[in-house]
Amino acid sequence: MAGCDVSLSAHPGRMNRKRDEKPLPSAYGKALGFLSRREHSERELKRKLDRTGYTGDETAQALARLQEQAFQSDERFADLLVRSRVSQGQGPRRILAELRTHGIADIEAREALEREGTDWLVLARQICRRRFPAAVADGDRRESARRAAFLLRRGFDAATVRTITHADDVDDSAEEFD
């Protein structure tokens, strides 16, 4: 069929695209769309925009603009993530590790934990009671070790775990956050 051109080269932003395809939104618009659904860290938004095909300059400009307008804030993201993970019963070590994966600096992550004001010993006790409602029989080292392992996996530090479970074989070697 002569005269039926499927490319719309006369329209900017739609060059070499088929008639039914939409133009790629700006990096700013795309990032704003991500943020309209939930908070994202700067690193997370950068990765998503890079995967979508935006250039490094477009991504950097979009992120800078979003931060200037306070639409994106790593501090706000960290506070929300900490609050969410505390409500799920996770300990400070696990939360700090997750914040690191989102590109939140250690000092900012620790500040977010402090702002939350959680009593980690009380939280660990609540989590342990919920998971293990029956009391441990005196001298049942195997059950104490099982409970200690559970709390350690949840991200509580060795001192807190020892206080709650009375397990004396909890390893302190991985205590890097104290």
Beta strands, then each sheet from edge to edge (+ up, - down):
end
